Amino acid sequence: MEKILDLNMCVWDLAREVPEFLDIMASVGFEEMRHCAMENPKTKELTMPMAVMNHGQDVSMVIDAFKKAGFTVINE
């Protein structure tokens, strides 16, 4: 089954629907996301690119990590 990461989905949905999401995010420096993704109401509004940019990080680096993990990234 193909693994897809839709960049239009909010962080909350990605954390619920993509089992590897939080592990990959932690591996690229977003360890704190593991603890707040399901508890912080803002994660229902923020997409992954928005969250990464809010932390002053490079979105392309995070996208590359998902691609290396075998994901097809859509809505880049």
C-alpha positions as a Markdown table, in Angstrom:
| # | Residue | x | y | z |
|---|---|---|---|---|
| 1 | Met | 0.0 | 0.0 | 0.0 |
| 2 | Glu | 1.3 | 3.4 | -1.0 |
| 3 | Lys | 2.2 | 5.8 | 1.9 |
| 4 | Ile | 0.9 | 9.3 | 1.1 |
| 5 | Leu | 1.5 | 12.5 | 3.0 |
| 6 | Asp | -1.0 | 15.2 | 2.1 |
| 7 | Leu | 0.4 | 18.6 | 3.0 |
| 8 | Asn | -3.1 | 20.1 | 3.0 |
| 9 | Met | -4.1 | 17.9 | 6.0 |
| 10 | Cys | -3.8 | 19.4 | 9.5 |
| 11 | Val | -1.2 | 18.2 | 12.0 |
| 12 | Trp | -3.9 | 16.6 | 14.2 |
| 13 | Asp | -5.3 | 14.5 | 11.3 |
| 14 | Leu | -1.8 | 13.5 | 10.2 |
| 15 | Ala | -0.9 | 12.4 | 13.7 |
| 16 | Arg | -4.1 | 10.3 | 13.9 |
| 17 | Glu | -4.0 | 8.8 | 10.4 |
| 18 | Val | -0.3 | 8.4 | 9.6 |
| 19 | Pro | 1.4 | 6.1 | 12.1 |
| 20 | Glu | 4.9 | 7.2 | 11.3 |
| 21 | Phe | 4.1 | 10.9 | 11.2 |
| 22 | Leu | 5.2 | 11.9 | 14.7 |
| 23 | Asp | 8.3 | 9.6 | 14.6 |
| 24 | Ile | 9.5 | 11.2 | 11.4 |
| 25 | Met | 8.8 | 14.7 | 12.7 |
| 26 | Ala | 10.7 | 13.9 | 15.9 |
| 27 | Ser | 13.7 | 12.6 | 13.8 |
| 28 | Val | 14.0 | 16.0 | 12.0 |
| 29 | Gly | 13.9 | 18.1 | 15.2 |
| 30 | Phe | 10.3 | 18.3 | 16.2 |
| 31 | Glu | 10.3 | 16.0 | 19.2 |
| 32 | Glu | 7.9 | 18.4 | 21.0 |
| 33 | Met | 5.2 | 17.6 | 18.4 |
| 34 | Arg | 5.0 | 14.1 | 19.8 |
| 35 | His | 3.7 | 15.5 | 23.0 |
| 36 | Cys | 1.4 | 18.3 | 21.8 |
| 37 | Ala | 0.0 | 17.1 | 18.5 |
| 38 | Met | -3.1 | 15.6 | 20.0 |
| 39 | Glu | -3.5 | 18.0 | 22.9 |
| 40 | Asn | -3.0 | 21.4 | 21.3 |
| 41 | Pro | -6.2 | 22.7 | 19.6 |
| 42 | Lys | -4.1 | 24.7 | 17.1 |
| 43 | Thr | -2.9 | 21.4 | 15.5 |
| 44 | Lys | -6.4 | 21.1 | 14.1 |
| 45 | Glu | -5.8 | 24.3 | 12.2 |
| 46 | Leu | -2.1 | 24.1 | 11.2 |
| 47 | Thr | -0.8 | 22.1 | 8.3 |
| 48 | Met | 2.6 | 20.5 | 8.7 |
| 49 | Pro | 4.3 | 23.2 | 6.4 |
| 50 | Met | 2.7 | 25.9 | 8.6 |
| 51 | Ala | 4.0 | 24.3 | 11.8 |
| 52 | Val | 7.5 | 23.9 | 10.4 |
| 53 | Met | 7.6 | 27.5 | 9.2 |
| 54 | Asn | 6.3 | 28.7 | 12.5 |
| 55 | His | 9.4 | 27.2 | 14.1 |
| 56 | Gly | 11.7 | 28.9 | 11.5 |
| 57 | Gln | 12.7 | 25.6 | 9.9 |
| 58 | Asp | 13.0 | 24.6 | 6.2 |
| 59 | Val | 9.9 | 22.7 | 5.0 |
| 60 | Ser | 11.8 | 21.1 | 2.1 |
| 61 | Met | 14.1 | 19.3 | 4.7 |
| 62 | Val | 11.0 | 17.8 | 6.4 |
| 63 | Ile | 9.4 | 16.8 | 3.1 |
| 64 | Asp | 12.7 | 15.1 | 2.1 |
| 65 | Ala | 12.6 | 13.1 | 5.3 |
| 66 | Phe | 9.1 | 11.8 | 4.5 |
| 67 | Lys | 10.2 | 11.0 | 0.9 |
| 68 | Lys | 13.2 | 9.0 | 2.2 |
| 69 | Ala | 10.8 | 7.1 | 4.5 |
| 70 | Gly | 8.9 | 6.0 | 1.4 |
| 71 | Phe | 6.1 | 8.5 | 1.3 |
| 72 | Thr | 4.6 | 10.1 | -1.7 |
| 73 | Val | 4.1 | 13.8 | -0.8 |
| 74 | Ile | 1.1 | 15.5 | -2.4 |
| 75 | Asn | 0.0 | 19.2 | -2.5 |
| 76 | Glu | 3.6 | 20.4 | -2.3 |
